Amino acid sequence: MTPAELSQAVQAAVSAAVEAGELAVAVPEHVTVERPKNRDHGDYATNVALQLAKAAGKPPRAIAEVLADRLRGITGVAKVDIAGPGFLNITFDAATQGELARTIVEAGESYGRNEALKGLKINLEFVSANPTGPIHIGGVRWAAVGDSLARVLRATGADVTTEYYLNDAGVQISKFAKSLQASANGKPVPEDGYVGEYIADIAKAITEGVPGVLDLPEDEQLQVFRTEGLTLMVAEIKRSMEEFGTHFDVWFSEKSLHDSGAVEKAIERLREQGHVFEQDGAIWLRTTDFGDDKDRVLIKADGETTYFAADAAYYLSKRDRGSEVSVYMLGADHHGYVNRLKAIVACAGDDMDRNIEVRIGQFVKMIRDGEEVRMSKRAGNIITIDDVVDWIGVDAARYTLGRTPTDSTITLDINVLTSQTNENPVYYVQYAHTRMCGVARKAAELGVDKGAAADFKPELLATQWENDVLGVLGEFPKILATAGELREPHRVARYLETLAGKYHRLYENCMFLPKGDEELTDTHRARLWLVEATRTVMANGLTLLGVTAPERM
């Protein structure tokens, strides 16, 4: 019996008690069951009696007695105790607990997936760094977290579109083009321009790819460097994202909003909602009506549209393309964007508490030998995604960046993350998976297997170590659903570390295979089912994080 099935059983017990006139309450839509920290308190516990007490007009323990009598009659429930003010502690018999191993193996890759967010259409935008240079360390964090979140959301039933917003219009692109032009002509890069070896590399690629570009008039030449430089830089970003295992369904151009007239149309739509006004020759959006610290200019007095106007048009584009919830994953220096983006949503007539979510990622730093690493030779003044991959690898980068809540700063220790020790979290988890694969390989060498499902004897999985692993395995669907609902993929990583720890202890205390002349027993076979179930969940979790599940290390 899984925790979800137990939750339904407790809910059914409440419903039956209501129908029998033993309780006069509304049946809860969902009943929470949890694994108690103290295993002497049973396999699972629920506080449903305390939750119902006020509405029922009865003491919690009296309600618990009613429900305990019904739960004791459920097949597979060995014991139901009432503790404290009215907690129900439920203990399964060994066969019911062990049956989970067969359930997981037969479900395979689908185990853990659920429909908690079924049908919800989410536009998930992340990274979205200016296409004026390589992805820096902050963007690498969002590449790991954003892609993992997309996988988790899809696994919980959501309809997700991942999107990269290319800021390919405006001042920074002009500075980028001028930097390329200066480098190609052997001149110093402008003081406020871009530096680093990549500028020289792109400039060289343009001069070789567009013969005669340096003979063009300066304005025409600059346009070539702008267009070609942008194309090459975007291609480079796409390459680095794909090699990092991060895929975007849509690469959305800011310039397209201006070229298509979408910005002007967005301003008119906002005007129709009654929140646009004119003052000092400019056109404004009254965002202070919805919590912003000041109203925002849409069109300046000189007729030039602002970045904010493009932000408004971009949000409306997402809505027009079917997004119910637009998730923006922004860098640590974008705190000021939260209220203004929410105000755009409200000014558009949408619900700023439902139709938009803005998440801010905190800073990342890297250290080696105790010293902070600050610069990249290629980019000049930042650490790039390629640097991170070169130093610690894709798996270590994705796992480590994804295992910490994004509202916390994080330090990546290169020495630790390239070591094969338990201090390295990705090694600790992946090594557990290789141990499981090793058991399967050894079994194959001995010519034994776990046997057919019909011959599996779940009641033989009765030691405390087996029970501990089964308990953690049962929590995976709930962990996944919570990670999706709260937009916190780090919960999956921390879960895998817990599972790895339980498996390592199981490995050290239980024999999975016969030794020497010992005969293969039903207990060995049952444990092989448990090993395969654990490997399945570990692989499923690593896949959701975009991390490989190696068979050997």
CORURQUI-V694397 format. One record per residue. N is the residue number from 1. RES is the residue in three letters. OMEGA is omega in whole degrees, 0 to 359 (none if undefined). Layout:
n-><N | N>
res-><RES | RES>
omega-><OMEGA | OMEGA>
//
This chain:
n-><1 | 2 | 3 | 4 | 5 | 6 | 7 | 8 | 9 | 10 | 11 | 12 | 13 | 14 | 15 | 16 | 17 | 18 | 19 | 20 | 21 | 22 | 23 | 24 | 25 | 26 | 27 | 28 | 29 | 30 | 31 | 32 | 33 | 34 | 35 | 36 | 37 | 38 | 39 | 40 | 41 | 42 | 43 | 44 | 45 | 46 | 47 | 48 | 49 | 50 | 51 | 52 | 53 | 54 | 55 | 56 | 57 | 58 | 59 | 60 | 61 | 62 | 63 | 64 | 65 | 66 | 67 | 68 | 69 | 70 | 71 | 72 | 73 | 74 | 75 | 76 | 77 | 78 | 79 | 80 | 81 | 82 | 83 | 84 | 85 | 86 | 87 | 88 | 89 | 90 | 91 | 92 | 93 | 94 | 95 | 96 | 97 | 98 | 99 | 100 | 101 | 102 | 103 | 104 | 105 | 106 | 107 | 108 | 109 | 110 | 111 | 112 | 113 | 114 | 115 | 116 | 117 | 118 | 119 | 120 | 121 | 122 | 123 | 124 | 125 | 126 | 127 | 128 | 129 | 130 | 131 | 132 | 133 | 134 | 135 | 136 | 137 | 138 | 139 | 140 | 141 | 142 | 143 | 144 | 145 | 146 | 147 | 148 | 149 | 150 | 151 | 152 | 153 | 154 | 155 | 156 | 157 | 158 | 159 | 160 | 161 | 162 | 163 | 164 | 165 | 166 | 167 | 168 | 169 | 170 | 171 | 172 | 173 | 174 | 175 | 176 | 177 | 178 | 179 | 180 | 181 | 182 | 183 | 184 | 185 | 186 | 187 | 188 | 189 | 190 | 191 | 192 | 193 | 194 | 195 | 196 | 197 | 198 | 199 | 200 | 201 | 202 | 203 | 204 | 205 | 206 | 207 | 208 | 209 | 210 | 211 | 212 | 213 | 214 | 215 | 216 | 217 | 218 | 219 | 220 | 221 | 222 | 223 | 224 | 225 | 226 | 227 | 228 | 229 | 230 | 231 | 232 | 233 | 234 | 235 | 236 | 237 | 238 | 239 | 240 | 241 | 242 | 243 | 244 | 245 | 246 | 247 | 248 | 249 | 250 | 251 | 252 | 253 | 254 | 255 | 256 | 257 | 258 | 259 | 260 | 261 | 262 | 263 | 264 | 265 | 266 | 267 | 268 | 269 | 270 | 271 | 272 | 273 | 274 | 275 | 276 | 277 | 278 | 279 | 280 | 281 | 282 | 283 | 284 | 285 | 286 | 287 | 288 | 289 | 290 | 291 | 292 | 293 | 294 | 295 | 296 | 297 | 298 | 299 | 300 | 301 | 302 | 303 | 304 | 305 | 306 | 307 | 308 | 309 | 310 | 311 | 312 | 313 | 314 | 315 | 316 | 317 | 318 | 319 | 320 | 321 | 322 | 323 | 324 | 325 | 326 | 327 | 328 | 329 | 330 | 331 | 332 | 333 | 334 | 335 | 336 | 337 | 338 | 339 | 340 | 341 | 342 | 343 | 344 | 345 | 346 | 347 | 348 | 349 | 350 | 351 | 352 | 353 | 354 | 355 | 356 | 357 | 358 | 359 | 360 | 361 | 362 | 363 | 364 | 365 | 366 | 367 | 368 | 369 | 370 | 371 | 372 | 373 | 374 | 375 | 376 | 377 | 378 | 379 | 380 | 381 | 382 | 383 | 384 | 385 | 386 | 387 | 388 | 389 | 390 | 391 | 392 | 393 | 394 | 395 | 396 | 397 | 398 | 399 | 400 | 401 | 402 | 403 | 404 | 405 | 406 | 407 | 408 | 409 | 410 | 411 | 412 | 413 | 414 | 415 | 416 | 417 | 418 | 419 | 420 | 421 | 422 | 423 | 424 | 425 | 426 | 427 | 428 | 429 | 430 | 431 | 432 | 433 | 434 | 435 | 436 | 437 | 438 | 439 | 440 | 441 | 442 | 443 | 444 | 445 | 446 | 447 | 448 | 449 | 450 | 451 | 452 | 453 | 454 | 455 | 456 | 457 | 458 | 459 | 460 | 461 | 462 | 463 | 464 | 465 | 466 | 467 | 468 | 469 | 470 | 471 | 472 | 473 | 474 | 475 | 476 | 477 | 478 | 479 | 480 | 481 | 482 | 483 | 484 | 485 | 486 | 487 | 488 | 489 | 490 | 491 | 492 | 493 | 494 | 495 | 496 | 497 | 498 | 499 | 500 | 501 | 502 | 503 | 504 | 505 | 506 | 507 | 508 | 509 | 510 | 511 | 512 | 513 | 514 | 515 | 516 | 517 | 518 | 519 | 520 | 521 | 522 | 523 | 524 | 525 | 526 | 527 | 528 | 529 | 530 | 531 | 532 | 533 | 534 | 535 | 536 | 537 | 538 | 539 | 540 | 541 | 542 | 543 | 544 | 545 | 546 | 547 | 548 | 549 | 550 | 551 | 552 | 553>
res-><MET | THR | PRO | ALA | GLU | LEU | SER | GLN | ALA | VAL | GLN | ALA | ALA | VAL | SER | ALA | ALA | VAL | GLU | ALA | GLY | GLU | LEU | ALA | VAL | ALA | VAL | PRO | GLU | HIS | VAL | THR | VAL | GLU | ARG | PRO | LYS | ASN | ARG | ASP | HIS | GLY | ASP | TYR | ALA | THR | ASN | VAL | ALA | LEU | GLN | LEU | ALA | LYS | ALA | ALA | GLY | LYS | PRO | PRO | ARG | ALA | ILE | ALA | GLU | VAL | LEU | ALA | ASP | ARG | LEU | ARG | GLY | ILE | THR | GLY | VAL | ALA | LYS | VAL | ASP | ILE | ALA | GLY | PRO | GLY | PHE | LEU | ASN | ILE | THR | PHE | ASP | ALA | ALA | THR | GLN | GLY | GLU | LEU | ALA | ARG | THR | ILE | VAL | GLU | ALA | GLY | GLU | SER | TYR | GLY | ARG | ASN | GLU | ALA | LEU | LYS | GLY | LEU | LYS | ILE | ASN | LEU | GLU | PHE | VAL | SER | ALA | ASN | PRO | THR | GLY | PRO | ILE | HIS | ILE | GLY | GLY | VAL | ARG | TRP | ALA | ALA | VAL | GLY | ASP | SER | LEU | ALA | ARG | VAL | LEU | ARG | ALA | THR | GLY | ALA | ASP | VAL | THR | THR | GLU | TYR | TYR | LEU | ASN | ASP | ALA | GLY | VAL | GLN | ILE | SER | LYS | PHE | ALA | LYS | SER | LEU | GLN | ALA | SER | ALA | ASN | GLY | LYS | PRO | VAL | PRO | GLU | ASP | GLY | TYR | VAL | GLY | GLU | TYR | ILE | ALA | ASP | ILE | ALA | LYS | ALA | ILE | THR | GLU | GLY | VAL | PRO | GLY | VAL | LEU | ASP | LEU | PRO | GLU | ASP | GLU | GLN | LEU | GLN | VAL | PHE | ARG | THR | GLU | GLY | LEU | THR | LEU | MET | VAL | ALA | GLU | ILE | LYS | ARG | SER | MET | GLU | GLU | PHE | GLY | THR | HIS | PHE | ASP | VAL | TRP | PHE | SER | GLU | LYS | SER | LEU | HIS | ASP | SER | GLY | ALA | VAL | GLU | LYS | ALA | ILE | GLU | ARG | LEU | ARG | GLU | GLN | GLY | HIS | VAL | PHE | GLU | GLN | ASP | GLY | ALA | ILE | TRP | LEU | ARG | THR | THR | ASP | PHE | GLY | ASP | ASP | LYS | ASP | ARG | VAL | LEU | ILE | LYS | ALA | ASP | GLY | GLU | THR | THR | TYR | PHE | ALA | ALA | ASP | ALA | ALA | TYR | TYR | LEU | SER | LYS | ARG | ASP | ARG | GLY | SER | GLU | VAL | SER | VAL | TYR | MET | LEU | GLY | ALA | ASP | HIS | HIS | GLY | TYR | VAL | ASN | ARG | LEU | LYS | ALA | ILE | VAL | ALA | CYS | ALA | GLY | ASP | ASP | MET | ASP | ARG | ASN | ILE | GLU | VAL | ARG | ILE | GLY | GLN | PHE | VAL | LYS | MET | ILE | ARG | ASP | GLY | GLU | GLU | VAL | ARG | MET | SER | LYS | ARG | ALA | GLY | ASN | ILE | ILE | THR | ILE | ASP | ASP | VAL | VAL | ASP | TRP | ILE | GLY | VAL | ASP | ALA | ALA | ARG | TYR | THR | LEU | GLY | ARG | THR | PRO | THR | ASP | SER | THR | ILE | THR | LEU | ASP | ILE | ASN | VAL | LEU | THR | SER | GLN | THR | ASN | GLU | ASN | PRO | VAL | TYR | TYR | VAL | GLN | TYR | ALA | HIS | THR | ARG | MET | CYS | GLY | VAL | ALA | ARG | LYS | ALA | ALA | GLU | LEU | GLY | VAL | ASP | LYS | GLY | ALA | ALA | ALA | ASP | PHE | LYS | PRO | GLU | LEU | LEU | ALA | THR | GLN | TRP | GLU | ASN | ASP | VAL | LEU | GLY | VAL | LEU | GLY | GLU | PHE | PRO | LYS | ILE | LEU | ALA | THR | ALA | GLY | GLU | LEU | ARG | GLU | PRO | HIS | ARG | VAL | ALA | ARG | TYR | LEU | GLU | THR | LEU | ALA | GLY | LYS | TYR | HIS | ARG | LEU | TYR | GLU | ASN | CYS | MET | PHE | LEU | PRO | LYS | GLY | ASP | GLU | GLU | LEU | THR | ASP | THR | HIS | ARG | ALA | ARG | LEU | TRP | LEU | VAL | GLU | ALA | THR | ARG | THR | VAL | MET | ALA | ASN | GLY | LEU | THR | LEU | LEU | GLY | VAL | THR | ALA | PRO | GLU | ARG | MET>
omega-><179 | 176 | 179 | 178 | 177 | 177 | 179 | 180 | 178 | 177 | 178 | 178 | 176 | 180 | 180 | 179 | 177 | 180 | 180 | 180 | 180 | 177 | 176 | 181 | 171 | 179 | 181 | 179 | 181 | 178 | 180 | 171 | 184 | 176 | 181 | 179 | 178 | 185 | 174 | 180 | 177 | 180 | 180 | 179 | 176 | 178 | 185 | 180 | 178 | 181 | 184 | 190 | 183 | 181 | 182 | 181 | 180 | 175 | 180 | 182 | 178 | 177 | 180 | 178 | 179 | 183 | 180 | 179 | 180 | 181 | 180 | 180 | 181 | 178 | 178 | 177 | 183 | 185 | 173 | 179 | 175 | 184 | 175 | 183 | 180 | 175 | 175 | 177 | 188 | 178 | 177 | 166 | 187 | 182 | 180 | 178 | 183 | 181 | 180 | 180 | 179 | 179 | 183 | 182 | 181 | 178 | 178 | 184 | 182 | 182 | 180 | 179 | 184 | 183 | 181 | 181 | 185 | 174 | 181 | 181 | 185 | 170 | 184 | 181 | 180 | 189 | 174 | 178 | 176 | 180 | 181 | 180 | 180 | 176 | 181 | 189 | 177 | 177 | 178 | 179 | 180 | 177 | 179 | 185 | 183 | 181 | 178 | 179 | 179 | 179 | 180 | 180 | 179 | 180 | 178 | 170 | 183 | 174 | 192 | 170 | 177 | 189 | 174 | 181 | 180 | 176 | 186 | 175 | 174 | 191 | 185 | 178 | 177 | 177 | 179 | 181 | 180 | 178 | 178 | 181 | 181 | 181 | 181 | 182 | 178 | 180 | 177 | 176 | 178 | 185 | 181 | 182 | 183 | 182 | 179 | 183 | 183 | 178 | 179 | 180 | 181 | 179 | 179 | 180 | 180 | 181 | 178 | 183 | 179 | 182 | 178 | 183 | 182 | 178 | 182 | 172 | 188 | 182 | 179 | 179 | 181 | 180 | 178 | 180 | 178 | 184 | 183 | 180 | 179 | 180 | 181 | 182 | 178 | 178 | 179 | 179 | 179 | 178 | 184 | 178 | 180 | 179 | 177 | 179 | 183 | 183 | 175 | 177 | 185 | 169 | 189 | 183 | 174 | 181 | 181 | 177 | 180 | 184 | 183 | 184 | 183 | 180 | 180 | 180 | 179 | 179 | 179 | 178 | 178 | 177 | 180 | 178 | 174 | 184 | 179 | 177 | 180 | 180 | 179 | 178 | 181 | 177 | 189 | 170 | 185 | 183 | 179 | 177 | 185 | 170 | 178 | 184 | 177 | 176 | 188 | 179 | 175 | 177 | 182 | 183 | 179 | 178 | 181 | 177 | 184 | 174 | 182 | 177 | 177 | 177 | 179 | 179 | 181 | 178 | 180 | 176 | 179 | 179 | 180 | 179 | 172 | 181 | 173 | 179 | 176 | 180 | 177 | 177 | 189 | 181 | 186 | 181 | 184 | 180 | 182 | 181 | 189 | 184 | 182 | 177 | 177 | 179 | 176 | 181 | 180 | 179 | 178 | 179 | 180 | 182 | 184 | 176 | 181 | 189 | 178 | 173 | 179 | 182 | 183 | 177 | 182 | 189 | 177 | 172 | 180 | 177 | 174 | 182 | 177 | 182 | 180 | 175 | 190 | 191 | 176 | 179 | 185 | 185 | 174 | 186 | 179 | 170 | 185 | 178 | 179 | 176 | 182 | 181 | 179 | 186 | 187 | 180 | 183 | 184 | 182 | 180 | 182 | 184 | 185 | 179 | 183 | 186 | 182 | 177 | 187 | 177 | 177 | 173 | 184 | 177 | 177 | 180 | 184 | 180 | 181 | 187 | 174 | 180 | 175 | 179 | 180 | 176 | 179 | 188 | 181 | 176 | 181 | 181 | 181 | 179 | 176 | 179 | 180 | 177 | 179 | 178 | 179 | 177 | 180 | 179 | 180 | 178 | 180 | 178 | 181 | 180 | 179 | 175 | 186 | 178 | 181 | 181 | 183 | 182 | 181 | 180 | 186 | 182 | 180 | 176 | 192 | 179 | 180 | 182 | 177 | 179 | 179 | 179 | 180 | 179 | 179 | 179 | 181 | 182 | 188 | 179 | 180 | 178 | 182 | 180 | 180 | 179 | 178 | 183 | 182 | 182 | 185 | 181 | 179 | 179 | 178 | 180 | 181 | 176 | 181 | 178 | 176 | 180 | 179 | 180 | 179 | 181 | 179 | 179 | 175 | 182 | 184 | 188 | 183 | 177 | 180 | 186 | 178 | 179 | 178 | 182 | 181 | 179 | 175 | 183 | 176 | 177 | 176 | 182 | 179 | 180 | 176 | 174 | 181 | 178 | 181 | 178 | 181 | 178 | 180 | 181 | 179 | 180 | 179 | 180 | 179 | 178 | 179 | 178 | 182 | 183 | 182 | 176 | 187 | 177 | 178 | 176 | none>
//
